[in-house]
Amino acid sequence: MISTVRVAAFGGDALRASLISLGFEPVEERPDVVVVDLRDREAILRAAPFAGAAPRVLVAGRAEQELCAAIGADRSRITDSIEPAVLGPIVMAALPARPRSATRTLVVSATRGGLGRTLFAVNIAARLSAQLRVCLVDATGTGAAAWWLGADAQPWTTLASLVEELTSEQLAVLAGEVRPGLRVIGGTSRAPDAHVAAAVIRAANGLDDLVIVDAPLVSAPPTDALRESAERTVLFAYDDQCSLRALALAPSGDDVWVIASQSRAEKLGDHPVFRCLPRDEPAVAAALASRDRVKGQLGRAYDEIAEIVRIDAT
């Protein structure tokens, strides 16, 4: 989630009202951006002694703009209007770049079934477990992730009775490693409630380097709650009408990677495609027969994405 932008405003009530209408938080200390109306002499006098390194956005009429040009002020941060539609983009562009924290939780969802969401989650988890401590959480209630890994995962009905006091140490006992660096949580019976899944993810975050969540479809309400606790979402889609309709209502942004499953589309609806996964039925059939990692062309695509996720998580 993006935190509220803190703005110190030096100007009249109209300037302040414009900033508030944009959802910015007016502050007097530690702002992200300082906005000064140079047309208001009182505002200039109040802003002059204001300390701090926050970038300045200047509101200037023609005469003030000539002065700004003379002193070499950044023209991209000068505007002659305090209308929200004009001022908002300038304030956002002035924000200093904020380093993104490492991904601790990765949610994998899809626009519909049959796109390879669980196969992807299992394969990425297995590949990364050689370098990171990975916890794979199956929040679908199917137990498919545990089946792929040959594990006997605790059903969610058992975990639900423990969430109020679940610690990382308890989770380590309940979900032991199925292989070095990899544990799986979530067996059959039913999908977990959102608060149950969130409690398990919190405990897993204290235990492992990366938590990968095999989540229900993106249209399911529990998935929204799971996304709120994650730094990164991987969303599987296809170029059919069902997927495109679901994508129209799906979240977007830098924290969402759209994967085009069995498609070469560069864009699905309004969503740019992060990676395309090839159709590779022989590789999937071989993996299914042995419950092993997918190889072949699809496996190489998984290798590439796993390396990107590793970098994202570290």
C-alpha positions as CSV (number, residue, x, y, z in Angstrom):
1,M,0.0,0.0,0.0
2,I,1.1,3.6,-0.7
3,S,1.4,5.7,2.4
4,T,-0.2,9.2,2.5
5,V,1.9,12.0,1.0
6,R,2.7,14.6,3.7
7,V,2.7,18.2,2.4
8,A,3.7,21.4,4.1
9,A,1.5,24.1,2.4
10,F,2.4,27.8,2.5
11,G,-0.4,29.7,1.0
12,G,-4.1,30.5,1.4
13,D,-7.1,28.4,2.3
14,A,-7.7,27.6,-1.4
15,L,-4.3,26.0,-1.7
16,R,-4.8,23.9,1.4
17,A,-8.2,22.8,0.3
18,S,-6.8,21.8,-3.1
19,L,-4.1,19.6,-1.5
20,I,-6.6,18.0,0.9
21,S,-9.0,17.2,-2.0
22,L,-6.1,15.3,-3.6
23,G,-5.7,13.1,-0.5
24,F,-2.5,14.7,0.8
25,E,-1.9,15.2,4.5
26,P,-1.2,18.8,5.5
27,V,1.7,18.8,8.0
28,E,4.0,21.3,9.7
29,E,6.9,19.0,10.3
30,R,8.8,16.3,8.3
31,P,6.9,16.8,5.0
32,D,7.5,14.8,1.9
33,V,7.0,18.0,-0.3
34,V,6.7,21.7,0.5
35,V,4.3,23.8,-1.6
36,V,4.8,27.6,-1.6
37,D,2.5,30.1,-3.3
38,L,4.9,32.8,-4.4
39,R,2.0,35.1,-5.2
40,D,1.3,35.4,-1.5
41,R,3.9,37.5,0.3
42,E,2.9,36.3,3.7
43,A,3.3,32.7,2.5
44,I,6.8,33.5,1.3
45,L,7.8,35.0,4.7
46,R,6.5,31.9,6.5
47,A,8.2,29.5,4.1
48,A,11.6,31.3,4.1
49,P,12.8,29.9,7.5
50,F,11.3,26.5,6.9
51,A,14.2,23.9,7.3
52,G,14.5,20.5,5.7
53,A,15.5,19.0,2.5
54,A,12.0,18.2,1.2
55,P,11.6,19.3,-2.5
56,R,9.7,22.5,-3.2
57,V,6.8,23.0,-5.5
58,L,6.2,26.7,-6.4
59,V,3.0,28.3,-7.4
60,A,3.8,31.4,-9.4
61,G,2.2,34.0,-11.6
62,R,4.0,35.6,-14.6
63,A,6.1,38.0,-12.6
64,E,7.1,35.2,-10.1
65,Q,7.9,32.8,-12.9
66,E,10.4,35.3,-14.3
67,L,12.1,35.4,-10.9
68,C,12.1,31.6,-10.7
69,A,13.8,31.5,-14.1
70,A,16.4,34.0,-13.0
71,I,17.4,31.9,-9.9
72,G,17.4,28.7,-11.9
73,A,14.4,27.0,-10.1
74,D,13.3,23.6,-11.5
75,R,10.7,24.5,-14.1
76,S,9.0,21.0,-13.7
77,R,8.1,22.1,-10.1
78,I,6.5,25.4,-11.0
79,T,2.8,25.9,-11.8
80,D,0.5,28.9,-12.2
81,S,-2.5,27.0,-10.9
82,I,-3.6,25.4,-7.7
83,E,-6.4,23.4,-9.4
84,P,-6.1,19.8,-8.1
85,A,-5.9,18.4,-11.6
86,V,-2.8,20.6,-12.3
87,L,-1.2,20.6,-8.9
88,G,-1.5,16.9,-8.0
89,P,0.7,15.5,-10.7
90,I,3.4,18.1,-10.0
91,V,3.5,17.3,-6.3
92,M,3.7,13.6,-7.0
93,A,6.5,14.0,-9.6
94,A,8.4,16.0,-7.0
95,L,8.3,13.2,-4.4
96,P,11.8,11.8,-3.8
97,A,12.2,8.2,-4.8
98,R,11.5,5.8,-2.0
99,P,13.5,2.5,-1.9
100,R,11.2,-0.4,-2.1
101,S,11.5,-2.9,0.8
102,A,12.4,-6.5,0.0
103,T,9.5,-8.8,-0.8
104,R,8.7,-11.0,2.2
105,T,5.3,-12.2,1.0
106,L,4.4,-13.1,-2.6
107,V,0.7,-13.8,-3.4
108,V,0.0,-15.8,-6.5
109,S,-3.6,-15.5,-7.9
110,A,-5.4,-15.9,-11.2
111,T,-8.3,-14.6,-13.2
112,R,-9.7,-18.1,-13.6
113,G,-8.8,-21.7,-13.0
114,G,-6.6,-23.9,-15.2
115,L,-3.9,-21.3,-15.9
116,G,-1.1,-23.0,-13.9
117,R,-1.2,-20.9,-10.7
118,T,-0.4,-23.7,-8.3
119,L,2.1,-25.3,-10.6
120,F,3.9,-22.0,-10.8
121,A,3.8,-21.4,-7.0
122,V,5.2,-24.9,-6.3
123,N,8.0,-24.7,-8.9
124,I,9.1,-21.2,-7.8
125,A,9.1,-22.3,-4.2
126,A,11.1,-25.4,-5.0
127,R,13.7,-23.5,-7.1
128,L,14.2,-20.8,-4.5
129,S,14.5,-23.1,-1.6
130,A,18.1,-23.8,-2.6
131,Q,19.0,-20.2,-1.7
132,L,16.3,-19.0,0.6
133,R,14.2,-20.4,3.4
134,V,10.8,-20.6,1.7
135,C,7.3,-21.2,3.1
136,L,4.6,-22.2,0.6
137,V,1.1,-21.4,1.9
138,D,-1.8,-23.1,0.1
139,A,-4.8,-20.9,0.8
140,T,-7.0,-22.6,-1.7
141,G,-8.2,-25.4,0.5
142,T,-7.4,-28.0,-2.1
143,G,-4.1,-29.3,-0.7
144,A,-2.7,-29.3,-4.2
145,A,0.6,-27.7,-3.2
146,A,1.3,-30.3,-0.5
147,W,0.4,-33.1,-3.1
148,W,3.0,-31.8,-5.5
149,L,5.6,-31.8,-2.8
150,G,4.7,-35.1,-1.4
151,A,3.9,-33.6,2.0
152,D,1.3,-34.3,4.6
153,A,0.2,-30.7,5.4
154,Q,-2.0,-29.8,8.4
155,P,-5.6,-29.0,7.4
156,W,-6.7,-25.5,7.9
157,T,-9.3,-26.6,10.4
158,T,-6.5,-27.6,12.7
159,L,-4.6,-24.3,12.2
160,A,-7.8,-22.2,12.7
161,S,-8.0,-23.3,16.3
162,L,-4.4,-22.0,17.0
163,V,-4.3,-18.6,15.2
164,E,-4.9,-16.5,18.3
165,E,-1.7,-17.6,19.9
166,L,0.3,-19.0,16.9
167,T,4.0,-18.2,17.0
168,S,6.8,-18.8,14.6
169,E,8.2,-21.5,16.8
170,Q,4.8,-23.3,16.9
171,L,4.5,-23.0,13.1
172,A,7.9,-24.6,12.8
173,V,6.6,-27.7,14.6
174,L,3.3,-27.8,12.8
175,A,4.8,-27.3,9.3
176,G,8.2,-28.9,9.3
177,E,10.5,-28.8,6.3
178,V,9.4,-31.1,3.5
179,R,12.9,-30.7,2.1
180,P,15.8,-28.4,3.1
181,G,14.8,-24.8,3.0
182,L,11.1,-25.5,2.1
183,R,8.0,-26.0,4.2
184,V,4.3,-26.2,3.0
185,I,1.2,-25.1,4.9
186,G,-2.4,-25.8,4.1
187,G,-3.9,-29.2,3.5
188,T,-7.4,-30.2,2.3
189,S,-10.8,-29.7,3.8
190,R,-11.6,-26.0,3.2
191,A,-9.9,-22.7,2.3
192,P,-9.0,-20.6,5.3
193,D,-10.7,-17.5,6.5
194,A,-8.8,-14.3,5.7
195,H,-7.8,-13.7,9.3
196,V,-6.6,-17.3,9.7
197,A,-4.4,-17.1,6.6
198,A,-3.1,-13.7,7.7
199,A,-2.1,-15.0,11.1
200,V,-0.3,-18.0,9.5
201,I,1.5,-15.7,7.1
202,R,2.7,-13.4,9.9
203,A,4.1,-16.4,11.8
204,A,5.8,-17.7,8.6
205,N,7.4,-14.3,8.0
206,G,9.1,-14.6,11.3
207,L,10.4,-18.1,10.4
208,D,11.4,-17.9,6.7
209,D,12.9,-15.5,4.2
210,L,10.0,-15.6,1.8
211,V,6.4,-16.7,2.0
212,I,4.7,-17.7,-1.3
213,V,0.9,-17.8,-1.1
214,D,-1.1,-19.9,-3.5
215,A,-4.3,-17.8,-3.3
216,P,-7.8,-18.2,-4.6
217,L,-9.0,-16.4,-7.7
218,V,-8.5,-12.7,-7.8
219,S,-12.2,-12.2,-7.7
220,A,-12.5,-14.0,-4.4
221,P,-12.8,-11.6,-1.3
222,P,-10.1,-13.5,0.7
223,T,-7.6,-12.7,-2.0
224,D,-8.0,-9.0,-1.4
225,A,-7.1,-9.4,2.2
226,L,-4.1,-11.6,1.3
227,R,-2.8,-9.0,-1.1
228,E,-3.0,-6.3,1.6
229,S,-0.3,-8.2,3.6
230,A,1.9,-8.8,0.6
231,E,4.6,-6.7,-1.0
232,R,4.2,-8.5,-4.4
233,T,1.3,-10.1,-6.3
234,V,1.7,-12.4,-9.3
235,L,-1.6,-12.5,-11.3
236,F,-2.1,-15.2,-13.9
237,A,-4.3,-14.4,-16.9
238,Y,-5.2,-15.6,-20.4
239,D,-6.4,-13.7,-23.4
240,D,-9.9,-15.0,-23.2
241,Q,-13.0,-12.9,-22.4
242,C,-13.3,-14.4,-18.9
243,S,-9.8,-13.3,-18.0
244,L,-10.2,-9.9,-19.6
245,R,-13.4,-9.2,-17.6
246,A,-11.7,-10.2,-14.4
247,L,-8.6,-8.1,-15.2
248,A,-10.8,-5.1,-15.7
249,L,-11.6,-5.3,-12.0
250,A,-8.3,-6.6,-10.8
251,P,-5.6,-4.5,-9.0
252,S,-2.8,-2.9,-10.9
253,G,0.4,-1.1,-10.1
254,D,4.1,-1.7,-9.8
255,D,3.6,-4.3,-7.2
256,V,1.5,-6.5,-9.5
257,W,3.1,-8.8,-12.1
258,V,0.7,-10.0,-14.7
259,I,1.7,-13.4,-16.2
260,A,0.2,-14.3,-19.6
261,S,-0.3,-18.1,-19.3
262,Q,0.1,-20.0,-22.6
263,S,0.0,-16.7,-24.5
264,R,2.4,-14.3,-26.1
265,A,0.4,-11.2,-25.5
266,E,2.4,-8.1,-24.4
267,K,-0.7,-6.5,-22.9
268,L,-4.0,-8.0,-21.5
269,G,-6.7,-5.3,-21.3
270,D,-5.1,-2.3,-19.6
271,H,-2.5,-4.4,-17.9
272,P,1.1,-4.7,-19.3
273,V,2.3,-8.3,-19.2
274,F,5.3,-8.9,-17.0
275,R,6.2,-12.4,-18.5
276,C,4.7,-14.9,-20.9
277,L,4.7,-18.6,-20.1
278,P,4.8,-21.0,-23.1
279,R,2.4,-23.9,-23.6
280,D,4.5,-27.0,-22.8
281,E,2.3,-30.0,-22.3
282,P,5.1,-32.7,-22.4
283,A,7.0,-30.9,-19.7
284,V,3.9,-30.6,-17.5
285,A,2.9,-34.3,-18.1
286,A,6.4,-35.5,-17.1
287,A,6.3,-33.3,-13.9
288,L,2.8,-34.6,-13.1
289,A,3.9,-38.2,-13.5
290,S,6.8,-37.9,-11.1
291,R,5.6,-35.0,-9.0
292,D,8.8,-33.3,-9.8
293,R,9.9,-29.8,-11.0
294,V,8.7,-28.8,-14.5
295,K,11.6,-28.9,-17.0
296,G,11.7,-28.1,-20.7
297,Q,10.8,-24.7,-22.2
298,L,8.3,-24.0,-19.4
299,G,10.9,-24.9,-16.8
300,R,13.4,-22.5,-18.2
301,A,10.8,-19.8,-18.0
302,Y,10.3,-20.7,-14.3
303,D,14.0,-20.5,-13.8
304,E,14.1,-17.0,-15.1
305,I,11.2,-15.8,-13.0
306,A,12.6,-17.5,-9.9
307,E,15.8,-15.6,-10.2
308,I,13.8,-12.3,-10.5
309,V,11.8,-13.2,-7.4
310,R,15.0,-14.1,-5.6
311,I,16.4,-10.6,-6.3
312,D,13.1,-9.0,-5.4
313,A,13.2,-10.9,-2.0
314,T,16.7,-9.9,-1.1
